[in-house]
Amino acid sequence: MKKTRILIADDHTILREGIKQILSERENSFEVDEASDGHEALKKINSNNYDLLILDISMPGLNGLDALKQIKYSHPELPVLILSMYPEKQYAIRVLKAGASGYLAKDSAPEMLFRAIEKILAGGKFISESLAERLAVELVSGGDKLPHERLSDREYQVFSMIASGLSISEIAEQLSLSVKTVSTYRSRILEKMGLRNNAEIIHYAIRNNLIS
């Protein structure tokens, strides 16, 4: 019986080992490889054939969202399950629009991970009932968007990091951008959302349950 080849891309060794352990309990039907960041994931995907990529959205250097876009451009046939510590409300719709086949919170039960893998490998999309409802509402509303939903993916990423309390220099380091570039993104965020400072960004994020 041919094993399903899965690549896990996450910068936390303990989490990768945890997922490997969970998968190993399913009748030895998975062959698991690992990558510690987006760059390593891309390198391995270019050199090997995988049936599924399990991708963390928050990684240093090349983060999960940027890696997802590059992977779907070069390997559009490879299904990607996003595994994230961020609330579903924060990133799920963005990653699905970027080509992901599913979104799962890191604190989900192991059985949920198996359900997601099985559905995605069968050619489907894995989303929760609450996310399906939000997608339906967005479709019916004809595109009415909240202020944070008008941000580009990069702007939203910077917005989320500011909301989490990171400084401009810390964000620049994590995203491998210049401080000037991050400051420009911050200015665009404030302008698009009608906010005045970081404190208002944090307050907005809390009020809209965008940070855990």
VMD Tcl script that draws the C-alpha trace (Angstrom):
set ca {
  {0.00 0.00 0.00}
  {1.38 3.36 -1.06}
  {1.89 5.73 1.85}
  {0.58 9.29 1.78}
  {3.54 11.69 1.72}
  {3.02 14.73 3.95}
  {5.34 17.69 4.49}
  {4.95 19.60 7.77}
  {6.30 23.17 7.67}
  {6.48 24.81 11.10}
  {9.28 26.60 12.94}
  {8.50 24.83 16.23}
  {10.19 21.42 16.53}
  {7.86 20.29 19.31}
  {4.78 20.97 17.20}
  {6.24 19.12 14.20}
  {7.05 16.15 16.41}
  {3.56 16.27 17.90}
  {1.90 16.13 14.48}
  {4.24 13.31 13.41}
  {3.27 11.37 16.53}
  {-0.44 11.88 15.85}
  {-0.07 10.76 12.23}
  {1.99 7.71 13.21}
  {-0.96 6.38 15.19}
  {-3.04 5.96 12.02}
  {-1.99 2.47 10.85}
  {1.38 3.63 9.52}
  {-0.24 5.03 6.37}
  {1.68 8.33 6.32}
  {5.25 9.14 5.37}
  {6.11 12.46 7.02}
  {8.83 14.96 6.12}
  {9.63 18.25 7.89}
  {10.61 21.85 7.11}
  {11.45 24.48 9.72}
  {10.46 27.52 7.64}
  {8.92 28.65 4.36}
  {12.20 28.67 2.44}
  {13.01 25.08 3.41}
  {9.46 24.03 2.54}
  {9.79 25.52 -0.95}
  {13.15 23.83 -1.46}
  {11.78 20.42 -0.43}
  {8.63 20.80 -2.54}
  {10.78 21.59 -5.58}
  {12.84 18.43 -4.98}
  {10.22 15.92 -3.82}
  {6.67 14.82 -4.50}
  {4.19 15.29 -1.65}
  {0.50 14.53 -1.42}
  {-0.18 17.25 1.15}
  {1.53 20.21 2.81}
  {0.61 21.14 6.39}
  {1.75 24.75 6.71}
  {2.05 27.08 9.70}
  {1.02 30.64 8.88}
  {3.43 32.35 11.30}
  {7.09 31.61 10.60}
  {10.22 33.79 10.57}
  {11.67 34.82 7.23}
  {9.20 33.55 4.63}
  {5.90 33.35 6.49}
  {3.14 30.89 5.73}
  {0.91 33.24 3.73}
  {3.75 34.31 1.41}
  {4.98 30.71 1.14}
  {1.44 29.58 0.27}
  {1.21 32.05 -2.61}
  {4.59 30.96 -4.02}
  {3.74 27.27 -3.65}
  {0.34 27.61 -5.33}
  {2.03 29.48 -8.19}
  {4.74 26.86 -8.77}
  {2.81 23.75 -7.63}
  {-0.90 24.56 -8.01}
  {-1.83 20.87 -7.74}
  {-0.37 20.46 -4.22}
  {-3.11 20.73 -1.57}
  {-2.22 22.83 1.47}
  {-3.74 22.64 4.95}
  {-3.03 25.74 7.02}
  {-2.45 25.00 10.70}
  {-2.44 28.15 12.80}
  {-2.49 29.49 16.33}
  {-4.47 32.50 15.07}
  {-8.26 32.55 15.43}
  {-10.09 31.34 12.34}
  {-11.70 34.75 12.02}
  {-8.31 36.35 11.54}
  {-6.80 34.51 8.58}
  {-9.01 31.68 7.30}
  {-10.77 33.49 4.45}
  {-7.51 35.07 3.27}
  {-5.65 31.77 3.03}
  {-8.57 30.06 1.29}
  {-8.62 32.85 -1.30}
  {-4.85 32.38 -1.69}
  {-5.37 28.73 -2.60}
  {-5.32 26.77 0.67}
  {-7.53 23.68 0.85}
  {-8.31 24.08 4.54}
  {-7.68 25.94 7.78}
  {-7.31 24.32 11.19}
  {-6.50 25.82 14.59}
  {-3.48 24.31 16.36}
  {-5.54 23.53 19.44}
  {-7.96 21.32 17.48}
  {-8.41 17.69 18.50}
  {-6.30 15.08 16.65}
  {-9.44 13.57 15.13}
  {-10.17 16.93 13.51}
  {-6.72 16.85 11.88}
  {-7.46 13.41 10.40}
  {-10.85 14.61 9.15}
  {-9.18 17.60 7.47}
  {-6.47 15.45 5.86}
  {-8.96 12.86 4.58}
  {-11.29 15.47 3.09}
  {-8.48 17.42 1.42}
  {-6.82 14.29 -0.02}
  {-10.22 13.34 -1.46}
  {-10.19 16.63 -3.36}
  {-12.41 18.66 -1.03}
  {-12.02 21.76 1.11}
  {-11.96 21.60 4.88}
  {-13.65 24.47 6.68}
  {-15.59 24.72 9.92}
  {-19.33 25.35 10.05}
  {-18.74 28.86 11.41}
  {-16.38 29.69 8.54}
  {-18.82 28.28 5.97}
  {-21.47 30.57 7.44}
  {-19.16 33.60 7.21}
  {-18.33 32.81 3.58}
  {-22.04 32.55 2.79}
  {-22.73 35.90 4.48}
  {-19.89 37.52 2.53}
  {-21.29 36.16 -0.72}
  {-24.81 37.39 0.02}
  {-23.65 40.80 1.25}
  {-22.17 41.54 -2.15}
  {-18.75 42.38 -0.81}
  {-19.50 44.77 2.06}
  {-16.30 44.71 4.05}
  {-15.19 45.70 7.52}
  {-12.21 48.09 7.66}
  {-9.64 45.35 8.34}
  {-10.98 43.27 5.43}
  {-10.02 46.06 3.01}
  {-6.33 45.67 3.86}
  {-3.98 43.84 1.52}
  {-2.53 40.58 2.85}
  {0.76 42.25 3.78}
  {-1.01 45.21 5.40}
  {-3.19 42.80 7.36}
  {-0.12 40.91 8.48}
  {1.49 44.10 9.80}
  {-1.82 45.12 11.36}
  {-2.01 41.80 13.22}
  {1.55 42.11 14.49}
  {0.98 45.68 15.70}
  {-2.22 44.49 17.39}
  {-0.16 41.78 19.12}
  {2.08 44.45 20.62}
  {5.15 44.16 18.39}
  {7.20 47.27 17.60}
  {7.95 48.45 14.05}
  {11.54 47.23 14.34}
  {10.43 43.80 15.64}
  {7.97 43.47 12.76}
  {10.64 44.50 10.26}
  {13.00 41.83 11.61}
  {10.39 39.07 11.55}
  {9.22 39.89 8.03}
  {12.73 40.60 6.69}
  {11.65 44.11 5.66}
  {13.16 47.53 6.34}
  {11.81 49.65 9.19}
  {10.89 52.28 6.59}
  {8.80 49.78 4.61}
  {6.94 48.59 7.71}
  {6.31 52.21 8.70}
  {4.81 52.81 5.25}
  {2.50 49.81 5.72}
  {1.50 51.16 9.13}
  {0.61 54.54 7.58}
  {-1.54 52.85 4.93}
  {-3.29 50.76 7.60}
  {-4.15 53.82 9.69}
  {-5.41 55.67 6.62}
  {-7.51 52.79 5.24}
  {-9.05 52.00 8.62}
  {-9.57 55.55 9.80}
  {-7.42 55.02 12.90}
  {-4.87 57.36 14.46}
  {-2.29 55.27 16.31}
  {-1.20 51.82 17.50}
  {-3.44 52.00 20.55}
  {-6.49 52.34 18.30}
  {-5.26 49.40 16.18}
  {-5.03 47.25 19.31}
  {-8.44 48.40 20.53}
  {-9.99 47.64 17.13}
  {-8.44 44.16 17.06}
  {-9.71 43.35 20.54}
  {-13.20 44.70 19.82}
  {-13.45 42.55 16.68}
  {-11.95 39.41 18.30}
  {-9.01 39.42 15.89}
  {-6.37 38.56 18.49}
  {-6.47 35.67 20.92}
}
mol new
graphics top color blue
foreach p $ca { graphics top sphere $p radius 0.5 }
foreach p [lrange $ca 0 end-1] q [lrange $ca 1 end] { graphics top cylinder $p $q radius 0.2 }
display resetview
